[in-house]
Amino acid sequence: MVVQQLRQQRGISTALGAVAPERVVGVHVNYLPTRPVPDAGIGLSETDEARLDKVRQLMANRPPYQALQALTPQTIGYALTDSPVGQLAWIAERFAQWTDPRSPISDERILTGISLYWLTATAASSARLHHDAARGSEPCPVPMGVAVFAYDITQSVRPLAERLYDIRHWSEFDRGGHFAAMEVPELLAGDIRDFFLTLTTQT
């Protein structure tokens, strides 16, 4: 089995590798949060330190959407399910904040994605992401590939990621953001292909 996460499904992908490593060839992710670790004893570059500073700022000033979803997801879920304009504004704001300004995502594409939440009434279950997510990171023993995109919410720090994961492949891109599959599909697809091709040639 090969696993690639899409946006927030990182936890599911790494969990599959943790609970069934004998059945998972590798896991590729394009969003891998790395938090500061006090007294980690790891040498970090200026770029890595800058990335951690950004994480510290986000942790100190938790975004309102994240606080609502973590503390009262059902309440915001009812509100979003009751208002198509509210649902539109809620998700459109994420696209405005988390994407590369150069990304050619059309309004039609964004509206199509938002319509899926509205037509299936899944705003509430989606809003529970931060509330139900397991705290902390579970080590994943299978080989992992990581793609880091410049305009994502945060950018991973490899020395910290390597403490928990068996990193075999690491790519950094100056284009693309949190919705890489929509923004730069050719870069993401190529990176996934390169990672798993490396694994297959090793077996």
C-alpha positions as CSV (number, residue, x, y, z in Angstrom):
1,M,0.0,0.0,0.0
2,V,1.2,3.5,-0.8
3,V,-0.3,6.5,1.0
4,Q,-0.3,10.2,0.1
5,Q,-2.1,12.7,2.3
6,L,-4.2,15.5,1.0
7,R,-4.1,18.6,3.2
8,Q,-5.3,17.8,6.7
9,Q,-5.4,14.0,6.2
10,R,-1.7,13.9,7.3
11,G,-2.8,12.3,10.6
12,I,-4.6,9.4,8.8
13,S,-1.7,8.8,6.5
14,T,0.9,8.6,9.2
15,A,-1.4,6.6,11.4
16,L,-1.8,3.9,8.7
17,G,2.0,3.7,8.6
18,A,2.1,3.4,12.4
19,V,-0.5,0.7,12.8
20,A,0.2,-1.4,9.7
21,P,3.9,-0.8,8.7
22,E,4.1,-4.2,7.1
23,R,1.4,-3.2,4.6
24,V,2.5,0.4,3.9
25,V,5.4,0.9,1.5
26,G,5.7,4.6,2.2
27,V,3.9,7.8,3.2
28,H,4.1,11.0,1.2
29,V,2.9,14.2,2.9
30,N,2.8,17.9,1.8
31,Y,1.8,19.3,5.1
32,L,3.9,18.2,8.2
33,P,3.7,20.6,11.1
34,T,6.9,20.7,13.2
35,R,6.7,22.4,16.6
36,P,9.6,23.9,18.5
37,V,11.2,21.4,20.9
38,P,13.0,23.0,23.9
39,D,16.5,21.8,24.5
40,A,16.3,19.5,21.5
41,G,20.1,19.7,21.0
42,I,19.7,20.0,17.3
43,G,21.5,22.5,15.1
44,L,19.1,24.5,13.1
45,S,19.8,26.8,10.1
46,E,18.5,30.4,10.0
47,T,15.8,29.3,7.7
48,D,14.7,26.6,10.1
49,E,14.7,29.1,13.0
50,A,12.6,31.5,11.0
51,R,10.1,28.8,10.3
52,L,9.9,28.0,14.0
53,D,9.4,31.6,14.8
54,K,6.4,31.6,12.5
55,V,5.0,28.5,14.4
56,R,5.6,30.2,17.7
57,Q,3.6,33.3,16.5
58,L,0.7,31.1,15.4
59,M,0.7,29.2,18.7
60,A,0.7,32.5,20.7
61,N,-2.0,34.0,18.5
62,R,-4.2,31.1,17.6
63,P,-6.3,31.9,14.5
64,P,-10.0,32.5,15.3
65,Y,-11.2,29.8,12.9
66,Q,-9.0,27.2,14.6
67,A,-10.1,28.2,18.1
68,L,-13.7,27.9,17.1
69,Q,-13.3,24.5,15.5
70,A,-11.2,23.3,18.4
71,L,-13.5,24.5,21.2
72,T,-17.0,24.6,19.8
73,P,-17.0,22.8,16.4
74,Q,-20.7,21.8,16.6
75,T,-21.8,25.4,17.1
76,I,-19.9,26.7,14.1
77,G,-21.0,23.6,12.2
78,Y,-24.7,24.5,12.7
79,A,-24.0,28.1,11.6
80,L,-22.2,27.1,8.4
81,T,-24.8,24.5,7.5
82,D,-27.5,27.1,7.9
83,S,-26.0,29.7,5.7
84,P,-24.5,29.2,2.2
85,V,-23.0,32.6,2.3
86,G,-21.4,31.8,5.6
87,Q,-20.0,28.6,4.2
88,L,-18.7,30.4,1.2
89,A,-17.0,33.1,3.3
90,W,-15.5,30.5,5.8
91,I,-13.7,28.5,3.1
92,A,-12.9,31.3,0.7
93,E,-11.0,33.0,3.5
94,R,-8.8,29.9,3.8
95,F,-8.0,30.1,0.1
96,A,-7.1,33.7,0.4
97,Q,-4.8,33.2,3.3
98,W,-3.2,29.8,2.5
99,T,-2.5,29.9,-1.2
100,D,0.3,31.2,-3.4
101,P,-1.0,34.5,-4.9
102,R,0.3,33.3,-8.2
103,S,-1.9,30.1,-8.1
104,P,-4.4,30.0,-11.0
105,I,-7.3,28.6,-9.0
106,S,-10.5,29.7,-10.7
107,D,-13.6,31.0,-8.8
108,E,-15.5,28.1,-10.4
109,R,-13.1,25.6,-8.9
110,I,-13.3,27.1,-5.5
111,L,-17.1,27.3,-5.7
112,T,-17.3,23.6,-6.7
113,G,-15.3,22.6,-3.7
114,I,-17.4,24.7,-1.3
115,S,-20.6,23.3,-2.9
116,L,-19.5,19.8,-1.8
117,Y,-19.6,21.0,1.9
118,W,-23.0,22.7,1.4
119,L,-24.8,20.0,-0.6
120,T,-23.6,17.2,1.7
121,A,-24.2,19.2,4.9
122,T,-20.7,18.3,6.1
123,A,-19.7,21.6,7.6
124,A,-20.0,20.3,11.1
125,S,-18.0,17.1,10.6
126,S,-15.3,19.1,8.8
127,A,-15.2,21.7,11.6
128,R,-14.4,19.0,14.2
129,L,-11.0,18.5,12.7
130,H,-9.1,20.5,15.3
131,H,-11.3,19.2,18.2
132,D,-11.0,15.5,17.4
133,A,-7.4,15.4,16.2
134,A,-5.1,13.5,18.4
135,R,-2.7,15.7,20.4
136,G,0.9,15.3,19.5
137,S,2.5,13.3,16.8
138,E,2.8,9.5,16.6
139,P,6.0,8.1,15.3
140,C,5.6,6.6,11.8
141,P,8.2,3.8,11.1
142,V,7.7,3.5,7.4
143,P,9.7,5.6,4.8
144,M,8.3,9.1,4.4
145,G,8.6,11.7,1.7
146,V,7.9,15.3,2.4
147,A,7.1,18.2,0.0
148,V,7.3,21.7,1.5
149,F,5.5,24.5,-0.3
150,A,6.5,28.1,0.3
151,Y,3.0,29.5,0.8
152,D,1.6,26.8,3.1
153,I,0.4,27.7,6.6
154,T,3.8,26.7,8.0
155,Q,6.9,25.1,6.5
156,S,8.3,21.9,8.0
157,V,11.7,21.8,9.7
158,R,13.6,18.7,8.6
159,P,15.8,18.1,11.6
160,L,12.8,18.1,13.9
161,A,10.7,15.9,11.5
162,E,13.5,13.4,11.5
163,R,13.1,12.9,15.2
164,L,9.8,11.2,14.6
165,Y,9.8,10.0,11.0
166,D,12.0,8.0,8.7
167,I,12.5,10.8,6.1
168,R,13.8,9.4,2.8
169,H,12.8,12.2,0.5
170,W,12.5,15.9,1.1
171,S,11.6,18.6,-1.5
172,E,11.1,22.3,-1.2
173,F,9.2,24.4,-3.7
174,D,9.0,28.2,-4.1
175,R,5.5,27.9,-5.6
176,G,2.3,26.6,-4.1
177,G,0.6,26.7,-0.8
178,H,-1.7,24.6,1.4
179,F,-3.8,23.4,-1.5
180,A,-0.9,22.2,-3.5
181,A,-3.0,19.6,-5.4
182,M,-5.1,22.4,-6.8
183,E,-2.4,25.1,-7.1
184,V,0.6,23.2,-8.5
185,P,-0.6,19.7,-9.4
186,E,2.3,19.0,-11.7
187,L,4.9,19.7,-8.9
188,L,3.0,17.6,-6.3
189,A,2.4,14.7,-8.7
190,G,6.0,14.7,-9.8
191,D,7.3,14.7,-6.2
192,I,5.0,11.8,-5.2
193,R,6.1,9.9,-8.3
194,D,9.8,10.6,-7.5
195,F,9.4,9.4,-3.9
196,F,7.7,6.1,-4.6
197,L,9.9,5.4,-7.6
198,T,12.9,5.7,-5.2
199,L,11.3,3.2,-2.9
200,T,10.4,0.7,-5.6
201,T,14.0,0.7,-7.0
202,Q,15.3,-0.1,-3.5
203,T,13.2,-3.3,-3.2
